Amino acid sequence: MILEIETPALLFSATSLILLAYTNRFLTIATIVRSLKDHYDKNESKTILLEIKNLNLRLTLIRYMQLFGVCCLFFSVFSMLLLFLNSQLISLYLFGLSLLSLLVSLALSFWEISISVKALQLHLSDLSKS
């Protein structure tokens, strides 16, 4: 398989947008955690503590999502550099690593979204009982 320099470049825009979305999710959840922490300090509630633990897990997943997203971008750029230097085989493997990193990042994103949906369903479950 021949890898052209444009192929790894295709991941730039997609990866950049994904990283932006991950950062927005991180900042939103961090704000919610800070707010819940203030509520917990005023009124120690087991429910609030469980929500904070859930959000902490989600923040951890988002951190790893970002890590693998950055690895994807790094390997893509490094692959392009090696293509520029005529190292086709190593570049091909690095591009494969960038695709693998992107897959891991997306899988973690799916896991984080699943946790988020379950938490929201639990949070809204009392409405369906009325």
C-alpha positions as CSV (number, residue, x, y, z in Angstrom):
1,M,0.0,0.0,0.0
2,I,1.3,3.4,-0.9
3,L,0.5,6.2,1.5
4,E,0.2,9.7,0.1
5,I,1.0,12.8,2.3
6,E,-2.6,14.0,2.0
7,T,-4.0,10.9,3.7
8,P,-2.7,11.6,7.2
9,A,-3.6,15.2,6.7
10,L,-7.3,14.2,6.4
11,L,-7.3,13.4,10.1
12,F,-6.3,17.0,11.1
13,S,-9.7,18.6,10.8
14,A,-11.6,15.6,12.3
15,T,-9.2,15.2,15.2
16,S,-9.1,18.9,15.9
17,L,-13.0,19.1,16.1
18,I,-13.1,16.0,18.3
19,L,-10.5,17.5,20.7
20,L,-12.6,20.7,20.8
21,A,-15.7,18.7,21.6
22,Y,-13.8,16.7,24.3
23,T,-12.5,19.9,25.9
24,N,-16.0,21.4,26.0
25,R,-17.4,18.3,27.7
26,F,-14.5,18.5,30.2
27,L,-15.1,22.1,31.0
28,T,-18.8,21.6,31.4
29,I,-18.4,18.6,33.7
30,A,-15.7,20.4,35.7
31,T,-18.1,23.3,36.3
32,I,-20.8,20.9,37.4
33,V,-18.4,19.2,39.8
34,R,-17.4,22.4,41.4
35,S,-21.0,23.4,41.9
36,L,-21.9,20.0,43.4
37,K,-18.8,20.2,45.6
38,D,-20.1,23.5,47.0
39,H,-23.5,21.9,47.6
40,Y,-21.9,18.9,49.3
41,D,-19.9,21.1,51.6
42,K,-23.1,22.9,52.7
43,N,-25.2,19.8,52.9
44,E,-23.5,16.4,53.0
45,S,-25.8,14.3,50.9
46,K,-25.0,10.8,49.7
47,T,-26.8,11.5,46.4
48,I,-24.5,14.4,45.7
49,L,-21.5,12.4,46.6
50,L,-22.5,9.6,44.2
51,E,-23.1,12.2,41.4
52,I,-19.6,13.6,42.0
53,K,-18.0,10.2,41.8
54,N,-19.9,9.5,38.6
55,L,-18.7,12.8,37.2
56,N,-15.1,12.1,38.3
57,L,-15.2,8.9,36.4
58,R,-16.4,10.8,33.3
59,L,-13.6,13.4,33.7
60,T,-11.1,10.6,33.9
61,L,-12.5,9.0,30.7
62,I,-12.5,12.4,29.0
63,R,-8.8,12.9,30.0
64,Y,-8.0,9.6,28.3
65,M,-10.1,10.5,25.3
66,Q,-8.1,13.7,24.9
67,L,-4.8,11.8,25.4
68,F,-5.6,9.3,22.6
69,G,-6.9,12.1,20.4
70,V,-3.7,14.0,20.8
71,C,-1.7,10.8,20.1
72,C,-3.8,10.4,16.9
73,L,-2.8,13.9,15.8
74,F,0.8,13.4,16.8
75,F,1.2,10.1,14.9
76,S,-0.5,11.7,11.8
77,V,1.9,14.6,11.8
78,F,4.9,12.3,12.4
79,S,3.6,10.1,9.6
80,M,3.5,13.1,7.3
81,L,7.0,14.1,8.2
82,L,8.3,10.7,7.4
83,L,6.4,10.7,4.1
84,F,8.1,14.0,3.4
85,L,11.5,12.3,4.2
86,N,10.6,9.3,1.9
87,S,10.2,6.7,4.8
88,Q,7.1,5.0,3.4
89,L,7.0,1.9,5.6
90,I,7.5,3.5,8.9
91,S,5.1,6.3,7.9
92,L,2.5,3.6,7.1
93,Y,2.8,2.0,10.5
94,L,2.6,5.4,12.3
95,F,-0.5,6.2,10.3
96,G,-2.0,2.9,11.4
97,L,-1.1,3.9,15.0
98,S,-2.9,7.2,14.5
99,L,-6.0,5.4,13.3
100,L,-5.8,3.0,16.3
101,S,-5.5,6.0,18.6
102,L,-8.5,7.6,17.1
103,L,-10.5,4.3,17.5
104,V,-9.6,4.1,21.2
105,S,-10.5,7.7,21.7
106,L,-13.9,7.2,20.1
107,A,-14.5,4.0,22.0
108,L,-13.8,5.9,25.3
109,S,-16.1,8.6,24.1
110,F,-18.9,6.1,23.6
111,W,-18.3,4.7,27.1
112,E,-18.4,8.2,28.6
113,I,-21.6,9.1,26.7
114,S,-23.2,5.8,27.9
115,I,-22.4,6.7,31.5
116,S,-23.8,10.2,31.0
117,V,-27.1,8.8,29.5
118,K,-27.5,6.3,32.4
119,A,-26.9,9.0,34.9
120,L,-29.5,11.3,33.3
121,Q,-32.0,8.4,33.2
122,L,-31.5,7.8,36.8
123,H,-31.7,11.4,37.6
124,L,-35.1,11.7,35.7
125,S,-36.5,8.4,36.9
126,D,-38.5,10.0,39.7
127,L,-40.4,12.0,37.0
128,S,-41.6,8.9,35.2
129,K,-43.0,7.4,38.5
130,S,-45.5,10.3,38.9
